[in-house]
Amino acid sequence: MVQQFSHEQFGQSNSAPSGIADSTISTKQLTTRQISVDVNSIRNVANRRRLGFLPKILTFILVAFIIGAAAVAAVIVLVQAGASATTTTTTTTTSTTATTTTTTTTTTTTTTTSTTSTTTTTTTSTTTTTTTTPFICSPACMNGGNCTATNACTCNTAMWGGPICQTPNRIFWSFDNTLQDLYNNFNGVGNNGPTYSSPGYNGAGACILLTQSSRQSVTIASPFLNFAGTSFTLEVWIYANTLYNSNPYTDNAVFGQFDQNVLDKSLHIIIRNQRIYLGFFSDDVVGTQLLSAGQWYHMAYIYDYSVRTQYVYVNGYLDASRTSAGPYQGTTGSLTIGTNGVNTPNNFFDGYLDSIAYFGSARNASQVLDDATLVSDLTFDGNSLVDRGPLLINGTGTSYSYTTSGRVNGAVTLSVNPSYVQITGLRRLGLNAWPYSVAIWIKPTSVAGGTIMHLSSLTNGAQPNGWCLPIMGLTSAGRIAINSWNGGNMPVTGSSVPLNTWTHVVGTYSSINGLRLYVNGVLSGSSGAYSFAAGGVPMTITLGSSLLGLGVCNTGTIQMGQFYGSLDEFRVYARELTVAEVVGLANP
């Protein structure tokens, strides 16, 4: 605090203030903590010497001078001591991306003055701030894609690809009483009341029925599906009630995306004049096989952007191709099923469509063949009867168990009577003379007979009033056997099967080669040519039992009964496998 003085406390004198002259102020005696000035002593001296001859104002100036000198001396001492009250804080952040650095210096000085002490503090603070500039992708990444560099999107490769993550890897419309995509991305809306029909191609579930006269179709408006500048495959099962063949523009439209009627901007996936047809508008490929109404076909429409080539397949086999095609360049337009957006009177499909599959790549020939002919693929992995094939015919069963000691990962074990696994809806196994193949790994715990595969028109084994035939099993002597029918049994018997050992068995049929039996990839017997007399309806295969067919179905050399042991890697094909394919299955 500063002490107050009154005029009455100071007199006047004609002589200098000897008390002040006798006093000595040394800066070496000053400290940073306190400088004390005895103002009372100065007042007493002034009174004693009668300083009245000085103006009172000089006394005030003198006191102020002494106090100011003390403050300056304190600052000098602080500087000589190295500014011990200085604090510096620095923060630095390093980034591998773009960085902006801002440095701010703040100096704060606080001075407190009193008649007893003076304190001076200096503070310096330095702060470094780092910011990250995000990358920019134009157009923006879609469907959860991340912009990881300028105009570079990283996509969810499990589902989405393409430059901006706009191309799905897979879409599947099953039409099992729904227009939804299996992956719930491209869901459809019906136009003019399309209906469902059961069973579909695979004999299970349903398919969609479109009537041309009612102009029925399906639209998928969102999200936009990009076909431009990329490879793609579209596969579908079709059954046409009518096929038009009156002029070049009488189409049965299967699938389309319409941008505009100019070169490479109108995608039409159709049947034109009873032939499979893939077009981009005036840039098209047409098949050679003449198609008929009233039967199922598997159709594959493929564009390979890398070689600028269009391909069309019928029932798994290449029908036509065209190079120097495309690419397709449409950038707008909804997807349509059953029409393609070209406004002609007959430009609607008339019949059944089932299991439309889209792939964001060009499928190769072997993949298309499997897509068209692999009827069922049960691996039994993960304690599951889920079908790994394209038709998604999942299995059912009773009293079976799973084991992790399969030939390839997991397997099923049948250890009680009855115990079995069953798949149904096998349409082509019900067609006369249609080629087929069945393959399975077996590990029997008993070889005194037993049904491995039982084919029937009913899920109960077929009797009474049904069609049934055990097509693979063990003889009473423990030998492997297969069987077929052409008005009588067509048995083929092979070698003995060891107990508790994995053995691979394949049976194939075609009207040219007849029935063939392979054991561990080696031909073990054949029948010669004949025509298979099938049941005429979608069929059921039961693994491990003949159910109600026991004792009443034609058996050949198979001893019908419960099979005991484990089964793995069961496959059914609607074609005759080649020797190389059989060997491949026997050596997984």
PEWOJO-V641547 format. One record per backbone hydrogen bond with DSSP energy under -0.5 kcal/mol. CO is the residue of the C=O (numbers start at 0). NH is the residue of the N-H. E is the energy in kcal/mol with one decimal. If there is no record, write none. Layout:
BEGIN
CO NH E
CO NH E
END
This chain:
BEGIN
0 2 -0.6
0 114 -1.9
5 8 -1.4
6 9 -1.5
11 51 -9.9
15 17 -1.3
16 19 -0.8
16 20 -1.9
17 21 -2.4
18 22 -0.7
19 22 -0.6
23 25 -0.6
25 28 -1.3
26 29 -1.0
33 30 -0.9
36 38 -1.6
37 41 -1.4
38 42 -2.2
39 43 -2.3
40 44 -2.3
41 45 -2.4
42 46 -2.1
43 47 -2.6
44 48 -2.8
45 49 -0.6
45 50 -1.6
49 52 -0.6
50 11 -0.6
50 12 -2.1
50 53 -1.9
54 57 -1.4
54 58 -0.9
55 59 -1.4
56 60 -2.1
57 61 -2.5
58 62 -2.2
59 63 -2.3
60 64 -2.3
61 65 -2.1
62 66 -2.2
63 67 -2.4
64 68 -2.5
65 69 -1.9
66 70 -1.7
67 71 -2.3
68 72 -2.2
69 73 -1.7
70 74 -1.7
71 75 -2.1
72 76 -2.0
73 77 -2.0
74 78 -2.2
75 79 -2.3
76 80 -1.7
77 82 -1.9
78 81 -1.6
82 85 -1.3
86 123 -1.5
88 125 -1.8
90 127 -1.1
97 132 -0.6
101 128 -0.7
103 126 -0.6
105 107 -0.5
105 124 -0.7
107 122 -0.9
108 110 -0.5
109 111 -0.5
109 120 -0.9
110 112 -0.5
111 118 -0.8
114 36 -1.1
115 34 -0.9
116 113 -1.0
118 111 -1.3
120 109 -1.0
122 107 -1.1
124 105 -0.8
126 103 -0.6
126 128 -0.5
131 133 -0.6
135 150 -1.6
141 144 -1.7
145 147 -1.0
145 153 -3.2
148 151 -2.2
151 147 -1.7
151 148 -1.1
152 154 -0.6
153 145 -2.5
154 156 -1.3
155 158 -2.1
155 159 -3.4
158 168 -4.0
160 166 -2.2
161 164 -1.2
162 152 -0.7
163 141 -2.7
165 167 -0.6
165 225 -0.8
166 160 -3.0
168 359 -1.3
170 357 -2.8
171 173 -0.7
171 181 -3.3
172 355 -1.8
173 354 -0.7
174 176 -2.1
178 187 -2.5
179 173 -0.5
180 183 -2.2
184 186 -0.5
188 218 -2.6
190 216 -1.4
194 208 -3.4
196 206 -2.3
199 202 -1.8
203 199 -1.1
206 196 -2.7
207 209 -0.5
207 352 -2.1
208 194 -1.7
209 211 -0.6
209 350 -2.1
210 213 -0.7
210 215 -1.6
211 214 -1.7
216 190 -3.0
217 336 -2.7
218 188 -1.9
218 220 -0.6
219 334 -2.2
223 225 -0.7
224 226 -0.6
226 229 -1.1
231 302 -2.5
232 358 -2.5
233 300 -2.9
234 356 -2.7
235 298 -3.0
236 353 -2.3
237 296 -2.0
238 351 -3.1
239 293 -2.8
243 273 -0.6
246 249 -1.9
248 250 -0.9
249 272 -1.2
250 252 -0.7
250 347 -0.5
251 270 -1.8
253 337 -1.7
254 268 -2.7
255 335 -2.3
256 258 -0.6
256 266 -2.5
259 261 -2.1
261 264 -1.8
263 328 -3.5
264 258 -1.5
264 259 -1.8
265 267 -0.6
266 256 -1.8
267 269 -0.7
267 278 -2.4
268 253 -2.0
268 254 -2.3
269 276 -2.2
270 251 -2.8
271 274 -1.2
273 290 -3.1
274 271 -2.5
275 286 -3.3
276 269 -2.4
277 284 -2.7
278 267 -2.6
279 265 -1.7
280 263 -1.6
282 279 -1.0
284 277 -2.4
288 290 -0.6
294 239 -0.5
296 237 -2.4
296 298 -0.6
297 314 -3.4
298 235 -2.2
299 312 -2.5
300 233 -2.5
301 310 -2.8
302 231 -2.0
302 304 -0.8
303 306 -0.8
303 307 -0.7
303 308 -1.7
306 323 -0.6
307 324 -2.6
308 303 -2.8
309 321 -2.2
310 301 -2.7
311 318 -3.0
311 319 -1.6
312 299 -2.0
313 316 -1.6
316 313 -2.5
319 311 -2.3
321 309 -2.6
327 228 -1.8
333 257 -0.6
334 219 -2.5
335 255 -2.0
336 217 -2.2
337 348 -2.0
340 342 -0.6
341 343 -1.9
343 346 -1.7
345 347 -1.5
346 339 -0.5
348 350 -0.5
349 240 -2.6
349 241 -1.2
350 209 -2.8
351 238 -2.3
352 207 -2.2
353 236 -2.5
354 356 -0.5
355 172 -2.7
356 234 -2.9
357 170 -2.0
358 232 -2.0
358 360 -0.6
360 362 -0.8
363 367 -2.3
364 368 -2.2
365 369 -2.1
366 370 -2.6
367 371 -1.9
368 372 -1.6
369 373 -3.0
372 374 -0.9
372 573 -3.1
375 571 -2.1
376 378 -0.7
376 387 -3.2
377 569 -2.1
378 568 -0.5
379 382 -0.7
384 394 -3.0
385 378 -0.6
388 391 -0.8
391 393 -1.2
395 421 -3.4
397 419 -2.0
398 414 -0.5
400 412 -3.1
402 410 -2.1
403 405 -0.5
408 405 -2.2
410 402 -2.3
411 566 -2.5
412 400 -1.9
412 414 -0.6
413 564 -2.2
415 417 -0.5
419 397 -2.0
420 542 -3.7
421 395 -2.2
422 540 -2.3
424 426 -1.4
425 538 -2.0
426 429 -1.6
427 430 -1.4
429 535 -1.5
430 433 -1.6
435 508 -2.7
436 572 -2.8
437 506 -2.5
438 570 -2.4
439 504 -2.8
440 567 -2.0
441 502 -2.5
442 565 -1.9
443 499 -3.3
446 448 -1.7
449 451 -0.5
449 473 -2.4
451 543 -1.2
452 470 -1.8
452 471 -1.5
453 541 -2.3
454 468 -2.5
455 539 -2.8
457 460 -1.3
459 547 -2.0
466 456 -2.6
467 553 -0.6
468 454 -2.9
468 470 -0.5
470 482 -1.3
471 451 -2.0
471 452 -2.5
472 480 -2.3
473 449 -0.7
473 558 -2.4
474 448 -1.1
474 477 -1.8
477 496 -2.2
478 474 -2.6
479 493 -3.4
480 472 -2.3
481 491 -2.4
483 489 -1.9
484 532 -2.6
487 485 -1.8
491 481 -2.6
494 479 -2.4
497 500 -0.7
502 441 -2.6
503 519 -3.2
504 439 -2.1
505 517 -2.8
506 437 -2.5
507 515 -2.3
508 435 -1.4
509 513 -2.5
512 527 -0.7
513 509 -1.0
514 526 -2.1
515 507 -2.2
516 523 -3.8
516 524 -1.1
517 505 -2.3
518 521 -1.6
521 518 -2.8
524 516 -3.0
527 514 -0.6
529 531 -0.6
531 432 -1.9
531 533 -1.0
538 424 -0.6
538 425 -2.7
539 455 -2.4
540 422 -2.3
541 453 -2.0
541 543 -0.6
542 420 -1.5
543 562 -2.4
545 548 -2.4
546 549 -1.4
548 551 -2.0
548 552 -1.7
553 469 -0.9
554 557 -1.7
557 559 -1.0
558 449 -2.9
560 450 -2.8
563 444 -2.2
563 445 -1.0
564 413 -3.2
565 442 -2.1
566 411 -2.2
567 440 -2.8
569 377 -2.5
570 438 -2.3
571 374 -2.3
571 375 -1.5
572 436 -1.9
574 576 -0.6
577 581 -2.2
578 582 -2.5
579 583 -2.1
580 584 -2.1
581 585 -1.7
582 586 -0.6
583 586 -0.9
END
